[in-house]
């Protein structure tokens, strides 16, 4: 294609000053980032895009190199492309973009404004006709909403390119102007990331003829939990889970070029080689034929439930403390850093019934700091109390940062026992129901104060992870590309 742009780098800086601890598998959060704003796609070996200025679309492929540097709140992104077409066409491009970041920690958001620093681009055809980029104007803005379990972001881009066109040995030059506007949207969390870009281009020739191109491209990464059977019967275990990391980009160009090929559609697709990471094997003796066996073993393999015995006790109540810690581990939420001090002074817990020496204490402190959970009173957390349905749902929705998506105060949920849902939790219950995380019983009751068993809590947590793995990708990719 013909547009280069500073990519959305700033979302990763939201945690730059945080104490980063990878809690599961010791791997970073997933990232998705198309290589530019040209509608191109790439895997670990090859980049490809389509160039339209000739009126006859040319598919280029080759090497793309991207480097990023951050210094004092400014990110510099350098893009270098060396590409060839099937008939010997050549494309070289080098562009540097800069973006200034503004972190609003009081709002939990980050904004950036990007511009172009330098550029060069040249396309050479077999007949010696050349297209040389003579002027490039560019502006981009992005906002990232940094939520505990996932970041969500949206950006806009606008620009203009002017190319000098020289045919063979001719000394005369023609001009082609490309106007473009676009937007991108995405999310990023430990279990998956997707960025989808939509850009409209208008190609204006010197004789007044215009052509139009729309590019849609989406980069998506996901970590999927997959069961791997172990066939030998003379073994200490029958199977276990693995995390399969997958990544691919899909792109589509639709064009209307009256001065050339006319109308048409071109599709691109690149996939990266999957990566497999095996997890520890659970060996519980009280889960045989239990309805929640798969949910429990999956979460145990991930380290969400750190049991020290061979008995999980699936039908006993889930405790508030263990569930809160488990959710933070499940979504790889970074815990707070302990203050560095030469004096080993005792640290006072945020609730009087918590112990700062507990190895998981910082998870609770982080959950409170991030607004994921609260105490039952200003001074008590009640860590060993049974977890209720409404408490569990509130923790999940607050971790997603979506409680604000509920209607204006005063609304009713559709549950028959709506009047039993506390006002503080009604937003979370409404959103969790809309997202498909929870539903009512056979009588359409939510049963907000019903304690969750450990098995029920495991099933709810597993559904939450599926939302992070699959539902967000469906919404940010397929719904936008195929159903809009």
Secondary structure, 3 states (H helix, E strand, C coil): CCCCCCCCCHHHHHHCCCCCCCCCCCCCCCCCCCCCCCCCEECCCCEEEEECCCCCCEEEEEEEEEEEEEECCEEEEEEEEEEEECCCCEEEEEEEEEEEEEEECCCCEEEEEEEEEEEEEEEECCCCCEEEEEEEEEEEEEEEEECCCCEEEEEEEEEEEEEEEECCCCCCCEEEEEEEEEEEEEEECCCEEEEEEEEEEEEEECCCCEEEEEEEEEEEEEEEEEEEECCCCCCCCCEEEEEEEEEEEEEEEEEEECCCCEEEEEEEEEECCCEEEECCCCCCCCCCCCCCHHHHHHHHHHCCCCCCCCCCCCCCECEHHHHHHHHHHHCCCCCCCCCCCCCCCCCCCCCCCCCCCCCCHHHHHHHHHCCCCCCCCCCCCCCCCECEHHHHHHHHHHHHCCHHHCCCCCCCCCCCCHHHCCHHHHHHHHHHHHHCCCCCCCCCCCCCCCECEHHHHHHHHHHHHHHHHHHHHHHHHHHHHHHC
